[in-house]
């Protein structure tokens, strides 16, 4: 178990949250022009790295908000938590 610091509610136990996938995935500009294989790649293929990873989480048993987390998938150490759309700490923008 670990704690996540919700930007709206403050620190809470990890059980209150749901992992919502990889953060900052860009939707294709013209989805109708994609082949079935390209569309499937956009929908289903994720990086799933070992180590530092940009994730989205949702506070399902709290405020219900989505937010971005930079977390190490090996140690579970959370580097930063922020509202969606803002660059994560330590990232070039």
PDB file with one MODEL, atoms N, CA, C and O in Angstrom:
MODEL        1
ATOM      1  N   UNK A   1       0.831  -1.193   0.000  1.00  0.00           N
ATOM      2  CA  UNK A   1       0.000   0.000   0.000  1.00  0.00           C
ATOM      3  C   UNK A   1       0.871   1.250   0.000  1.00  0.00           C
ATOM      4  O   UNK A   1       1.979   1.264   0.535  1.00  0.00           O
ATOM      5  N   UNK A   2       0.343   2.277  -0.605  1.00  0.00           N
ATOM      6  CA  UNK A   2       1.013   3.564  -0.587  1.00  0.00           C
ATOM      7  C   UNK A   2      -0.050   4.656  -0.556  1.00  0.00           C
ATOM      8  O   UNK A   2      -1.234   4.391  -0.764  1.00  0.00           O
ATOM      9  N   UNK A   3       0.383   5.873  -0.297  1.00  0.00           N
ATOM     10  CA  UNK A   3      -0.539   7.000  -0.259  1.00  0.00           C
ATOM     11  C   UNK A   3      -0.374   7.831  -1.518  1.00  0.00           C
ATOM     12  O   UNK A   3       0.719   7.939  -2.073  1.00  0.00           O
ATOM     13  N   UNK A   4      -1.478   8.413  -1.956  1.00  0.00           N
ATOM     14  CA  UNK A   4      -1.481   9.335  -3.087  1.00  0.00           C
ATOM     15  C   UNK A   4      -2.006  10.661  -2.565  1.00  0.00           C
ATOM     16  O   UNK A   4      -3.000  10.710  -1.840  1.00  0.00           O
ATOM     17  N   UNK A   5      -1.328  11.731  -2.943  1.00  0.00           N
ATOM     18  CA  UNK A   5      -1.704  13.079  -2.510  1.00  0.00           C
ATOM     19  C   UNK A   5      -2.639  13.692  -3.555  1.00  0.00           C
ATOM     20  O   UNK A   5      -2.180  14.320  -4.509  1.00  0.00           O
ATOM     21  N   UNK A   6      -3.948  13.509  -3.375  1.00  0.00           N
ATOM     22  CA  UNK A   6      -4.937  14.063  -4.298  1.00  0.00           C
ATOM     23  C   UNK A   6      -4.796  15.591  -4.322  1.00  0.00           C
ATOM     24  O   UNK A   6      -4.744  16.214  -3.261  1.00  0.00           O
ATOM     25  N   UNK A   7      -4.732  16.212  -5.518  1.00  0.00           N
ATOM     26  CA  UNK A   7      -4.609  17.673  -5.579  1.00  0.00           C
ATOM     27  C   UNK A   7      -5.778  18.413  -4.937  1.00  0.00           C
ATOM     28  O   UNK A   7      -5.631  19.579  -4.572  1.00  0.00           O
ATOM     29  N   UNK A   8      -6.936  17.765  -4.788  1.00  0.00           N
ATOM     30  CA  UNK A   8      -8.110  18.415  -4.230  1.00  0.00           C
ATOM     31  C   UNK A   8      -8.390  18.007  -2.787  1.00  0.00           C
ATOM     32  O   UNK A   8      -8.880  18.823  -2.006  1.00  0.00           O
ATOM     33  N   UNK A   9      -8.092  16.771  -2.418  1.00  0.00           N
ATOM     34  CA  UNK A   9      -8.463  16.255  -1.100  1.00  0.00           C
ATOM     35  C   UNK A   9      -7.281  16.033  -0.158  1.00  0.00           C
ATOM     36  O   UNK A   9      -7.481  15.840   1.041  1.00  0.00           O
ATOM     37  N   UNK A  10      -6.068  16.057  -0.674  1.00  0.00           N
ATOM     38  CA  UNK A  10      -4.901  15.798   0.150  1.00  0.00           C
ATOM     39  C   UNK A  10      -4.544  14.319   0.185  1.00  0.00           C
ATOM     40  O   UNK A  10      -5.120  13.524  -0.557  1.00  0.00           O
ATOM     41  N   UNK A  11      -3.595  13.945   1.043  1.00  0.00           N
ATOM     42  CA  UNK A  11      -3.112  12.552   1.091  1.00  0.00           C
ATOM     43  C   UNK A  11      -4.210  11.572   1.506  1.00  0.00           C
ATOM     44  O   UNK A  11      -4.934  11.795   2.477  1.00  0.00           O
ATOM     45  N   UNK A  12      -4.312  10.479   0.742  1.00  0.00           N
ATOM     46  CA  UNK A  12      -5.285   9.425   1.029  1.00  0.00           C
ATOM     47  C   UNK A  12      -4.648   8.075   0.714  1.00  0.00           C
ATOM     48  O   UNK A  12      -3.668   7.999  -0.028  1.00  0.00           O
ATOM     49  N   UNK A  13      -5.210   7.018   1.282  1.00  0.00           N
ATOM     50  CA  UNK A  13      -4.738   5.667   1.024  1.00  0.00           C
ATOM     51  C   UNK A  13      -4.991   5.297  -0.439  1.00  0.00           C
ATOM     52  O   UNK A  13      -6.003   5.694  -1.016  1.00  0.00           O
ATOM     53  N   UNK A  14      -4.097   4.556  -1.018  1.00  0.00           N
ATOM     54  CA  UNK A  14      -4.157   4.148  -2.423  1.00  0.00           C
ATOM     55  C   UNK A  14      -5.468   3.435  -2.765  1.00  0.00           C
ATOM     56  O   UNK A  14      -5.903   3.484  -3.915  1.00  0.00           O
ATOM     57  N   UNK A  15      -6.098   2.784  -1.808  1.00  0.00           N
ATOM     58  CA  UNK A  15      -7.340   2.054  -2.061  1.00  0.00           C
ATOM     59  C   UNK A  15      -8.502   2.956  -2.479  1.00  0.00           C
ATOM     60  O   UNK A  15      -9.483   2.470  -3.042  1.00  0.00           O
ATOM     61  N   UNK A  16      -8.405   4.272  -2.212  1.00  0.00           N
ATOM     62  CA  UNK A  16      -9.460   5.200  -2.602  1.00  0.00           C
ATOM     63  C   UNK A  16      -9.396   5.567  -4.077  1.00  0.00           C
ATOM     64  O   UNK A  16     -10.303   6.225  -4.586  1.00  0.00           O
ATOM     65  N   UNK A  17      -8.336   5.151  -4.778  1.00  0.00           N
ATOM     66  CA  UNK A  17      -8.082   5.597  -6.138  1.00  0.00           C
ATOM     67  C   UNK A  17      -8.150   4.443  -7.134  1.00  0.00           C
ATOM     68  O   UNK A  17      -8.007   3.275  -6.771  1.00  0.00           O
ATOM     69  N   UNK A  18      -8.368   4.796  -8.390  1.00  0.00           N
ATOM     70  CA  UNK A  18      -8.339   3.814  -9.475  1.00  0.00           C
ATOM     71  C   UNK A  18      -7.341   4.292 -10.524  1.00  0.00           C
ATOM     72  O   UNK A  18      -7.353   5.454 -10.930  1.00  0.00           O
ATOM     73  N   UNK A  19      -6.485   3.384 -10.950  1.00  0.00           N
ATOM     74  CA  UNK A  19      -5.541   3.680 -12.021  1.00  0.00           C
ATOM     75  C   UNK A  19      -6.341   3.889 -13.304  1.00  0.00           C
ATOM     76  O   UNK A  19      -7.211   3.083 -13.633  1.00  0.00           O
ATOM     77  N   UNK A  20      -6.050   4.959 -14.021  1.00  0.00           N
ATOM     78  CA  UNK A  20      -6.825   5.298 -15.223  1.00  0.00           C
ATOM     79  C   UNK A  20      -5.981   5.258 -16.489  1.00  0.00           C
ATOM     80  O   UNK A  20      -6.400   5.775 -17.524  1.00  0.00           O
ATOM     81  N   UNK A  21      -4.813   4.659 -16.425  1.00  0.00           N
ATOM     82  CA  UNK A  21      -4.018   4.477 -17.634  1.00  0.00           C
ATOM     83  C   UNK A  21      -2.871   5.458 -17.769  1.00  0.00           C
ATOM     84  O   UNK A  21      -2.616   6.297 -16.904  1.00  0.00           O
ATOM     85  N   UNK A  22      -2.195   5.314 -18.888  1.00  0.00           N
ATOM     86  CA  UNK A  22      -1.052   6.166 -19.203  1.00  0.00           C
ATOM     87  C   UNK A  22      -1.527   7.594 -19.451  1.00  0.00           C
ATOM     88  O   UNK A  22      -2.552   7.807 -20.099  1.00  0.00           O
ATOM     89  N   UNK A  23      -0.794   8.559 -18.945  1.00  0.00           N
ATOM     90  CA  UNK A  23      -1.182   9.970 -19.087  1.00  0.00           C
ATOM     91  C   UNK A  23      -0.694  10.547 -20.403  1.00  0.00           C
ATOM     92  O   UNK A  23       0.264  10.055 -20.999  1.00  0.00           O
ATOM     93  N   UNK A  24      -1.362  11.592 -20.841  1.00  0.00           N
ATOM     94  CA  UNK A  24      -0.952  12.422 -21.983  1.00  0.00           C
ATOM     95  C   UNK A  24      -0.907  11.665 -23.308  1.00  0.00           C
ATOM     96  O   UNK A  24      -0.038  11.932 -24.138  1.00  0.00           O
ATOM     97  N   UNK A  25      -1.819  10.737 -23.516  1.00  0.00           N
ATOM     98  CA  UNK A  25      -1.907  10.069 -24.816  1.00  0.00           C
ATOM     99  C   UNK A  25      -2.669  11.001 -25.751  1.00  0.00           C
ATOM    100  O   UNK A  25      -3.786  11.421 -25.449  1.00  0.00           O
ATOM    101  N   UNK A  26      -2.064  11.315 -26.872  1.00  0.00           N
ATOM    102  CA  UNK A  26      -2.660  12.265 -27.810  1.00  0.00           C
ATOM    103  C   UNK A  26      -3.584  11.534 -28.792  1.00  0.00           C
ATOM    104  O   UNK A  26      -3.189  10.562 -29.435  1.00  0.00           O
ATOM    105  N   UNK A  27      -4.811  12.022 -28.889  1.00  0.00           N
ATOM    106  CA  UNK A  27      -5.783  11.462 -29.831  1.00  0.00           C
ATOM    107  C   UNK A  27      -5.346  11.808 -31.254  1.00  0.00           C
ATOM    108  O   UNK A  27      -4.867  12.917 -31.491  1.00  0.00           O
ATOM    109  N   UNK A  28      -5.499  10.887 -32.202  1.00  0.00           N
ATOM    110  CA  UNK A  28      -5.143  11.189 -33.587  1.00  0.00           C
ATOM    111  C   UNK A  28      -5.952  12.369 -34.116  1.00  0.00           C
ATOM    112  O   UNK A  28      -7.135  12.507 -33.802  1.00  0.00           O
ATOM    113  N   UNK A  29      -5.306  13.227 -34.927  1.00  0.00           N
ATOM    114  CA  UNK A  29      -5.990  14.418 -35.445  1.00  0.00           C
ATOM    115  C   UNK A  29      -7.141  14.053 -36.376  1.00  0.00           C
ATOM    116  O   UNK A  29      -8.178  14.716 -36.374  1.00  0.00           O
ATOM    117  N   UNK A  30      -6.962  13.008 -37.166  1.00  0.00           N
ATOM    118  CA  UNK A  30      -8.011  12.594 -38.089  1.00  0.00           C
ATOM    119  C   UNK A  30      -8.246  11.091 -37.935  1.00  0.00           C
ATOM    120  O   UNK A  30      -7.736  10.308 -38.736  1.00  0.00           O
ATOM    121  N   UNK A  31      -9.006  10.675 -36.924  1.00  0.00           N
ATOM    122  CA  UNK A  31      -9.179   9.252 -36.654  1.00  0.00           C
ATOM    123  C   UNK A  31      -9.813   8.479 -37.811  1.00  0.00           C
ATOM    124  O   UNK A  31      -9.553   7.286 -37.965  1.00  0.00           O
ATOM    125  N   UNK A  32     -10.631   9.134 -38.619  1.00  0.00           N
ATOM    126  CA  UNK A  32     -11.288   8.449 -39.729  1.00  0.00           C
ATOM    127  C   UNK A  32     -10.291   7.993 -40.791  1.00  0.00           C
ATOM    128  O   UNK A  32     -10.588   7.088 -41.570  1.00  0.00           O
ATOM    129  N   UNK A  33      -9.110   8.611 -40.827  1.00  0.00           N
ATOM    130  CA  UNK A  33      -8.119   8.244 -41.835  1.00  0.00           C
ATOM    131  C   UNK A  33      -7.229   7.075 -41.397  1.00  0.00           C
ATOM    132  O   UNK A  33      -6.418   6.588 -42.186  1.00  0.00           O
ATOM    133  N   UNK A  34      -7.372   6.628 -40.163  1.00  0.00           N
ATOM    134  CA  UNK A  34      -6.521   5.547 -39.668  1.00  0.00           C
ATOM    135  C   UNK A  34      -6.996   4.183 -40.163  1.00  0.00           C
ATOM    136  O   UNK A  34      -8.193   3.939 -40.316  1.00  0.00           O
ATOM    137  N   UNK A  35      -6.038   3.312 -40.406  1.00  0.00           N
ATOM    138  CA  UNK A  35      -6.378   1.926 -40.720  1.00  0.00           C
ATOM    139  C   UNK A  35      -6.838   1.242 -39.429  1.00  0.00           C
ATOM    140  O   UNK A  35      -6.670   1.787 -38.338  1.00  0.00           O
ATOM    141  N   UNK A  36      -7.410   0.062 -39.559  1.00  0.00           N
ATOM    142  CA  UNK A  36      -7.827  -0.680 -38.368  1.00  0.00           C
ATOM    143  C   UNK A  36      -6.634  -0.965 -37.457  1.00  0.00           C
ATOM    144  O   UNK A  36      -6.749  -0.879 -36.235  1.00  0.00           O
ATOM    145  N   UNK A  37      -5.487  -1.304 -38.055  1.00  0.00           N
ATOM    146  CA  UNK A  37      -4.287  -1.597 -37.262  1.00  0.00           C
ATOM    147  C   UNK A  37      -3.790  -0.339 -36.537  1.00  0.00           C
ATOM    148  O   UNK A  37      -3.382  -0.413 -35.378  1.00  0.00           O
ATOM    149  N   UNK A  38      -3.823   0.807 -37.211  1.00  0.00           N
ATOM    150  CA  UNK A  38      -3.393   2.060 -36.569  1.00  0.00           C
ATOM    151  C   UNK A  38      -4.350   2.449 -35.446  1.00  0.00           C
ATOM    152  O   UNK A  38      -3.913   2.912 -34.392  1.00  0.00           O
ATOM    153  N   UNK A  39      -5.651   2.264 -35.663  1.00  0.00           N
ATOM    154  CA  UNK A  39      -6.644   2.588 -34.631  1.00  0.00           C
ATOM    155  C   UNK A  39      -6.471   1.667 -33.424  1.00  0.00           C
ATOM    156  O   UNK A  39      -6.526   2.122 -32.282  1.00  0.00           O
ATOM    157  N   UNK A  40      -6.262   0.380 -33.675  1.00  0.00           N
ATOM    158  CA  UNK A  40      -6.033  -0.569 -32.583  1.00  0.00           C
ATOM    159  C   UNK A  40      -4.774  -0.209 -31.812  1.00  0.00           C
ATOM    160  O   UNK A  40      -4.745  -0.315 -30.586  1.00  0.00           O
ATOM    161  N   UNK A  41      -3.731   0.217 -32.519  1.00  0.00           N
ATOM    162  CA  UNK A  41      -2.491   0.632 -31.861  1.00  0.00           C
ATOM    163  C   UNK A  41      -2.749   1.820 -30.935  1.00  0.00           C
ATOM    164  O   UNK A  41      -2.258   1.839 -29.807  1.00  0.00           O
ATOM    165  N   UNK A  42      -3.516   2.812 -31.399  1.00  0.00           N
ATOM    166  CA  UNK A  42      -3.845   3.973 -30.567  1.00  0.00           C
ATOM    167  C   UNK A  42      -4.663   3.551 -29.341  1.00  0.00           C
ATOM    168  O   UNK A  42      -4.394   4.018 -28.234  1.00  0.00           O
ATOM    169  N   UNK A  43      -5.642   2.687 -29.523  1.00  0.00           N
ATOM    170  CA  UNK A  43      -6.534   2.304 -28.425  1.00  0.00           C
ATOM    171  C   UNK A  43      -5.891   1.399 -27.385  1.00  0.00           C
ATOM    172  O   UNK A  43      -6.147   1.551 -26.191  1.00  0.00           O
ATOM    173  N   UNK A  44      -5.063   0.463 -27.822  1.00  0.00           N
ATOM    174  CA  UNK A  44      -4.644  -0.609 -26.928  1.00  0.00           C
ATOM    175  C   UNK A  44      -3.171  -0.665 -26.565  1.00  0.00           C
ATOM    176  O   UNK A  44      -2.829  -1.223 -25.522  1.00  0.00           O
ATOM    177  N   UNK A  45      -2.295  -0.115 -27.373  1.00  0.00           N
ATOM    178  CA  UNK A  45      -0.866  -0.267 -27.121  1.00  0.00           C
ATOM    179  C   UNK A  45      -0.360   0.849 -26.199  1.00  0.00           C
ATOM    180  O   UNK A  45      -0.524   2.033 -26.495  1.00  0.00           O
ATOM    181  N   UNK A  46       0.244   0.463 -25.103  1.00  0.00           N
ATOM    182  CA  UNK A  46       0.797   1.403 -24.133  1.00  0.00           C
ATOM    183  C   UNK A  46       2.234   1.020 -23.855  1.00  0.00           C
ATOM    184  O   UNK A  46       2.648  -0.107 -24.123  1.00  0.00           O
ATOM    185  N   UNK A  47       3.004   1.972 -23.311  1.00  0.00           N
ATOM    186  CA  UNK A  47       4.428   1.741 -23.130  1.00  0.00           C
ATOM    187  C   UNK A  47       4.742   0.786 -21.987  1.00  0.00           C
ATOM    188  O   UNK A  47       5.671  -0.012 -22.105  1.00  0.00           O
ATOM    189  N   UNK A  48       3.998   0.840 -20.886  1.00  0.00           N
ATOM    190  CA  UNK A  48       4.191  -0.042 -19.733  1.00  0.00           C
ATOM    191  C   UNK A  48       5.665  -0.149 -19.315  1.00  0.00           C
ATOM    192  O   UNK A  48       6.221  -1.247 -19.271  1.00  0.00           O
ATOM    193  N   UNK A  49       6.291   0.990 -19.009  1.00  0.00           N
ATOM    194  CA  UNK A  49       7.717   0.965 -18.700  1.00  0.00           C
ATOM    195  C   UNK A  49       8.030   0.437 -17.304  1.00  0.00           C
ATOM    196  O   UNK A  49       7.188   0.434 -16.407  1.00  0.00           O
ATOM    197  N   UNK A  50       9.239   0.004 -17.163  1.00  0.00           N
ATOM    198  CA  UNK A  50       9.766  -0.351 -15.844  1.00  0.00           C
ATOM    199  C   UNK A  50      10.501   0.900 -15.363  1.00  0.00           C
ATOM    200  O   UNK A  50      11.478   1.324 -15.980  1.00  0.00           O
ATOM    201  N   UNK A  51      10.037   1.486 -14.270  1.00  0.00           N
ATOM    202  CA  UNK A  51      10.654   2.708 -13.756  1.00  0.00           C
ATOM    203  C   UNK A  51       9.697   3.881 -13.840  1.00  0.00           C
ATOM    204  O   UNK A  51       8.495   3.727 -13.626  1.00  0.00           O
ATOM    205  N   UNK A  52      10.224   5.043 -14.150  1.00  0.00           N
ATOM    206  CA  UNK A  52       9.454   6.297 -14.157  1.00  0.00           C
ATOM    207  C   UNK A  52       8.353   6.252 -15.211  1.00  0.00           C
ATOM    208  O   UNK A  52       8.604   5.939 -16.375  1.00  0.00           O
ATOM    209  N   UNK A  53       7.123   6.573 -14.783  1.00  0.00           N
ATOM    210  CA  UNK A  53       5.974   6.458 -15.676  1.00  0.00           C
ATOM    211  C   UNK A  53       4.975   7.573 -15.386  1.00  0.00           C
ATOM    212  O   UNK A  53       4.718   7.894 -14.225  1.00  0.00           O
ATOM    213  N   UNK A  54       4.414   8.161 -16.438  1.00  0.00           N
ATOM    214  CA  UNK A  54       3.385   9.198 -16.319  1.00  0.00           C
ATOM    215  C   UNK A  54       2.026   8.510 -16.396  1.00  0.00           C
ATOM    216  O   UNK A  54       1.695   7.867 -17.392  1.00  0.00           O
ATOM    217  N   UNK A  55       1.245   8.657 -15.328  1.00  0.00           N
ATOM    218  CA  UNK A  55      -0.025   7.942 -15.207  1.00  0.00           C
ATOM    219  C   UNK A  55      -1.174   8.900 -14.914  1.00  0.00           C
ATOM    220  O   UNK A  55      -0.963  10.026 -14.465  1.00  0.00           O
ATOM    221  N   UNK A  56      -2.393   8.431 -15.177  1.00  0.00           N
ATOM    222  CA  UNK A  56      -3.592   9.122 -14.729  1.00  0.00           C
ATOM    223  C   UNK A  56      -4.225   8.271 -13.640  1.00  0.00           C
ATOM    224  O   UNK A  56      -4.250   7.044 -13.729  1.00  0.00           O
ATOM    225  N   UNK A  57      -4.732   8.935 -12.618  1.00  0.00           N
ATOM    226  CA  UNK A  57      -5.466   8.267 -11.543  1.00  0.00           C
ATOM    227  C   UNK A  57      -6.766   9.017 -11.328  1.00  0.00           C
ATOM    228  O   UNK A  57      -6.881  10.189 -11.686  1.00  0.00           O
ATOM    229  N   UNK A  58      -7.750   8.338 -10.742  1.00  0.00           N
ATOM    230  CA  UNK A  58      -9.022   8.965 -10.396  1.00  0.00           C
ATOM    231  C   UNK A  58      -9.334   8.678  -8.939  1.00  0.00           C
ATOM    232  O   UNK A  58      -9.201   7.546  -8.474  1.00  0.00           O
ATOM    233  N   UNK A  59      -9.748   9.709  -8.229  1.00  0.00           N
ATOM    234  CA  UNK A  59     -10.105   9.566  -6.812  1.00  0.00           C
ATOM    235  C   UNK A  59     -11.564   9.104  -6.734  1.00  0.00           C
ATOM    236  O   UNK A  59     -12.460   9.908  -6.478  1.00  0.00           O
ATOM    237  N   UNK A  60     -11.794   7.816  -6.953  1.00  0.00           N
ATOM    238  CA  UNK A  60     -13.157   7.281  -7.057  1.00  0.00           C
ATOM    239  C   UNK A  60     -13.919   7.320  -5.736  1.00  0.00           C
ATOM    240  O   UNK A  60     -15.135   7.510  -5.740  1.00  0.00           O
ATOM    241  N   UNK A  61     -13.239   7.146  -4.613  1.00  0.00           N
ATOM    242  CA  UNK A  61     -13.919   7.166  -3.310  1.00  0.00           C
ATOM    243  C   UNK A  61     -13.658   8.492  -2.599  1.00  0.00           C
ATOM    244  O   UNK A  61     -13.454   8.539  -1.386  1.00  0.00           O
ATOM    245  N   UNK A  62     -13.670   9.551  -3.376  1.00  0.00           N
ATOM    246  CA  UNK A  62     -13.442  10.898  -2.854  1.00  0.00           C
ATOM    247  C   UNK A  62     -14.094  11.894  -3.792  1.00  0.00           C
ATOM    248  O   UNK A  62     -15.296  11.822  -4.044  1.00  0.00           O
ATOM    249  N   UNK A  63     -13.308  12.822  -4.306  1.00  0.00           N
ATOM    250  CA  UNK A  63     -13.834  13.907  -5.132  1.00  0.00           C
ATOM    251  C   UNK A  63     -14.201  13.484  -6.553  1.00  0.00           C
ATOM    252  O   UNK A  63     -14.918  14.211  -7.241  1.00  0.00           O
ATOM    253  N   UNK A  64     -13.720  12.315  -7.010  1.00  0.00           N
ATOM    254  CA  UNK A  64     -14.041  11.840  -8.352  1.00  0.00           C
ATOM    255  C   UNK A  64     -13.188  12.439  -9.456  1.00  0.00           C
ATOM    256  O   UNK A  64     -13.382  12.120 -10.629  1.00  0.00           O
ATOM    257  N   UNK A  65     -12.250  13.299  -9.101  1.00  0.00           N
ATOM    258  CA  UNK A  65     -11.416  13.987 -10.087  1.00  0.00           C
ATOM    259  C   UNK A  65     -10.311  13.084 -10.642  1.00  0.00           C
ATOM    260  O   UNK A  65      -9.808  12.194  -9.956  1.00  0.00           O
ATOM    261  N   UNK A  66      -9.949  13.340 -11.899  1.00  0.00           N
ATOM    262  CA  UNK A  66      -8.780  12.716 -12.515  1.00  0.00           C
ATOM    263  C   UNK A  66      -7.584  13.623 -12.299  1.00  0.00           C
ATOM    264  O   UNK A  66      -7.731  14.844 -12.247  1.00  0.00           O
ATOM    265  N   UNK A  67      -6.394  13.034 -12.170  1.00  0.00           N
ATOM    266  CA  UNK A  67      -5.174  13.820 -12.029  1.00  0.00           C
ATOM    267  C   UNK A  67      -3.995  13.007 -12.517  1.00  0.00           C
ATOM    268  O   UNK A  67      -4.082  11.788 -12.663  1.00  0.00           O
ATOM    269  N   UNK A  68      -2.885  13.697 -12.768  1.00  0.00           N
ATOM    270  CA  UNK A  68      -1.677  13.068 -13.299  1.00  0.00           C
ATOM    271  C   UNK A  68      -0.686  12.757 -12.187  1.00  0.00           C
ATOM    272  O   UNK A  68      -0.534  13.526 -11.238  1.00  0.00           O
ATOM    273  N   UNK A  69      -0.021  11.630 -12.320  1.00  0.00           N
ATOM    274  CA  UNK A  69       0.975  11.185 -11.349  1.00  0.00           C
ATOM    275  C   UNK A  69       2.220  10.743 -12.110  1.00  0.00           C
ATOM    276  O   UNK A  69       2.119  10.056 -13.127  1.00  0.00           O
ATOM    277  N   UNK A  70       3.385  11.134 -11.622  1.00  0.00           N
ATOM    278  CA  UNK A  70       4.644  10.563 -12.107  1.00  0.00           C
ATOM    279  C   UNK A  70       5.106   9.626 -11.008  1.00  0.00           C
ATOM    280  O   UNK A  70       5.378  10.051  -9.886  1.00  0.00           O
ATOM    281  N   UNK A  71       5.195   8.314 -11.351  1.00  0.00           N
ATOM    282  CA  UNK A  71       5.456   7.293 -10.342  1.00  0.00           C
ATOM    283  C   UNK A  71       6.467   6.291 -10.875  1.00  0.00           C
ATOM    284  O   UNK A  71       6.490   5.987 -12.068  1.00  0.00           O
ATOM    285  N   UNK A  72       7.296   5.787  -9.985  1.00  0.00           N
ATOM    286  CA  UNK A  72       8.235   4.729 -10.335  1.00  0.00           C
ATOM    287  C   UNK A  72       7.502   3.399 -10.175  1.00  0.00           C
ATOM    288  O   UNK A  72       7.048   3.066  -9.080  1.00  0.00           O
ATOM    289  N   UNK A  73       7.387   2.645 -11.258  1.00  0.00           N
ATOM    290  CA  UNK A  73       6.621   1.400 -11.214  1.00  0.00           C
ATOM    291  C   UNK A  73       7.361   0.270 -10.503  1.00  0.00           C
ATOM    292  O   UNK A  73       6.769  -0.775 -10.235  1.00  0.00           O
ATOM    293  N   UNK A  74       8.633   0.458 -10.196  1.00  0.00           N
ATOM    294  CA  UNK A  74       9.397  -0.559  -9.466  1.00  0.00           C
ATOM    295  C   UNK A  74       9.296  -0.320  -7.968  1.00  0.00           C
ATOM    296  O   UNK A  74       9.014  -1.242  -7.202  1.00  0.00           O
ATOM    297  N   UNK A  75       9.529   0.932  -7.548  1.00  0.00           N
ATOM    298  CA  UNK A  75       9.549   1.255  -6.123  1.00  0.00           C
ATOM    299  C   UNK A  75       8.211   1.799  -5.610  1.00  0.00           C
ATOM    300  O   UNK A  75       8.003   1.893  -4.400  1.00  0.00           O
ATOM    301  N   UNK A  76       7.314   2.152  -6.518  1.00  0.00           N
ATOM    302  CA  UNK A  76       6.028   2.789  -6.220  1.00  0.00           C
ATOM    303  C   UNK A  76       6.178   4.214  -5.690  1.00  0.00           C
ATOM    304  O   UNK A  76       5.184   4.832  -5.308  1.00  0.00           O
ATOM    305  N   UNK A  77       7.400   4.747  -5.660  1.00  0.00           N
ATOM    306  CA  UNK A  77       7.620   6.108  -5.180  1.00  0.00           C
ATOM    307  C   UNK A  77       6.970   7.105  -6.133  1.00  0.00           C
ATOM    308  O   UNK A  77       7.193   7.058  -7.343  1.00  0.00           O
ATOM    309  N   UNK A  78       6.162   8.007  -5.576  1.00  0.00           N
ATOM    310  CA  UNK A  78       5.499   9.033  -6.371  1.00  0.00           C
ATOM    311  C   UNK A  78       6.383  10.268  -6.389  1.00  0.00           C
ATOM    312  O   UNK A  78       6.731  10.819  -5.344  1.00  0.00           O
ATOM    313  N   UNK A  79       6.737  10.691  -7.593  1.00  0.00           N
ATOM    314  CA  UNK A  79       7.603  11.854  -7.775  1.00  0.00           C
ATOM    315  C   UNK A  79       6.793  13.147  -7.793  1.00  0.00           C
ATOM    316  O   UNK A  79       7.207  14.147  -7.208  1.00  0.00           O
ATOM    317  N   UNK A  80       5.637  13.130  -8.464  1.00  0.00           N
ATOM    318  CA  UNK A  80       4.813  14.338  -8.518  1.00  0.00           C
ATOM    319  C   UNK A  80       3.361  13.973  -8.785  1.00  0.00           C
ATOM    320  O   UNK A  80       3.054  12.928  -9.359  1.00  0.00           O
ATOM    321  N   UNK A  81       2.472  14.870  -8.350  1.00  0.00           N
ATOM    322  CA  UNK A  81       1.039  14.762  -8.584  1.00  0.00           C
ATOM    323  C   UNK A  81       0.579  16.130  -9.050  1.00  0.00           C
ATOM    324  O   UNK A  81       0.945  17.144  -8.455  1.00  0.00           O
ATOM    325  N   UNK A  82      -0.223  16.170 -10.114  1.00  0.00           N
ATOM    326  CA  UNK A  82      -0.656  17.454 -10.637  1.00  0.00           C
ATOM    327  C   UNK A  82      -1.992  17.302 -11.358  1.00  0.00           C
ATOM    328  O   UNK A  82      -2.409  16.195 -11.697  1.00  0.00           O
ATOM    329  N   UNK A  83      -2.649  18.425 -11.584  1.00  0.00           N
ATOM    330  CA  UNK A  83      -3.907  18.410 -12.339  1.00  0.00           C
ATOM    331  C   UNK A  83      -3.582  18.121 -13.807  1.00  0.00           C
ATOM    332  O   UNK A  83      -2.493  18.464 -14.269  1.00  0.00           O
ATOM    333  N   UNK A  84      -4.505  17.496 -14.550  1.00  0.00           N
ATOM    334  CA  UNK A  84      -4.234  17.154 -15.945  1.00  0.00           C
ATOM    335  C   UNK A  84      -3.944  18.385 -16.807  1.00  0.00           C
ATOM    336  O   UNK A  84      -4.495  19.464 -16.592  1.00  0.00           O
ATOM    337  N   UNK A  85      -3.069  18.189 -17.779  1.00  0.00           N
ATOM    338  CA  UNK A  85      -2.775  19.252 -18.729  1.00  0.00           C
ATOM    339  C   UNK A  85      -1.546  20.076 -18.423  1.00  0.00           C
ATOM    340  O   UNK A  85      -1.008  20.729 -19.316  1.00  0.00           O
ATOM    341  N   UNK A  86      -1.090  20.063 -17.194  1.00  0.00           N
ATOM    342  CA  UNK A  86       0.130  20.807 -16.861  1.00  0.00           C
ATOM    343  C   UNK A  86       1.325  19.872 -16.962  1.00  0.00           C
ATOM    344  O   UNK A  86       1.210  18.700 -16.601  1.00  0.00           O
ATOM    345  N   UNK A  87       2.479  20.357 -17.446  1.00  0.00           N
ATOM    346  CA  UNK A  87       3.648  19.492 -17.516  1.00  0.00           C
ATOM    347  C   UNK A  87       4.049  19.012 -16.123  1.00  0.00           C
ATOM    348  O   UNK A  87       3.994  19.774 -15.157  1.00  0.00           O
ATOM    349  N   UNK A  88       4.449  17.757 -16.026  1.00  0.00           N
ATOM    350  CA  UNK A  88       4.878  17.203 -14.749  1.00  0.00           C
ATOM    351  C   UNK A  88       6.198  17.812 -14.331  1.00  0.00           C
ATOM    352  O   UNK A  88       6.961  18.291 -15.170  1.00  0.00           O
ATOM    353  N   UNK A  89       6.471  17.798 -13.035  1.00  0.00           N
ATOM    354  CA  UNK A  89       7.715  18.334 -12.517  1.00  0.00           C
ATOM    355  C   UNK A  89       8.903  17.625 -13.160  1.00  0.00           C
ATOM    356  O   UNK A  89       8.906  16.401 -13.294  1.00  0.00           O
ATOM    357  N   UNK A  90       9.895  18.388 -13.551  1.00  0.00           N
ATOM    358  CA  UNK A  90      11.098  17.801 -14.126  1.00  0.00           C
ATOM    359  C   UNK A  90      11.010  17.561 -15.626  1.00  0.00           C
ATOM    360  O   UNK A  90      11.993  17.134 -16.232  1.00  0.00           O
ATOM    361  N   UNK A  91       9.858  17.824 -16.244  1.00  0.00           N
ATOM    362  CA  UNK A  91       9.724  17.628 -17.683  1.00  0.00           C
ATOM    363  C   UNK A  91       9.989  18.942 -18.414  1.00  0.00           C
ATOM    364  O   UNK A  91       9.640  20.016 -17.924  1.00  0.00           O
ATOM    365  N   UNK A  92      10.599  18.849 -19.570  1.00  0.00           N
ATOM    366  CA  UNK A  92      10.817  20.030 -20.404  1.00  0.00           C
ATOM    367  C   UNK A  92       9.473  20.413 -21.023  1.00  0.00           C
ATOM    368  O   UNK A  92       8.698  19.546 -21.428  1.00  0.00           O
ATOM    369  N   UNK A  93       9.207  21.709 -21.091  1.00  0.00           N
ATOM    370  CA  UNK A  93       7.958  22.140 -21.711  1.00  0.00           C
ATOM    371  C   UNK A  93       8.189  23.275 -22.671  1.00  0.00           C
ATOM    372  O   UNK A  93       7.242  23.765 -23.286  1.00  0.00           O
TER     373      UNK A  93
ENDMDL
END
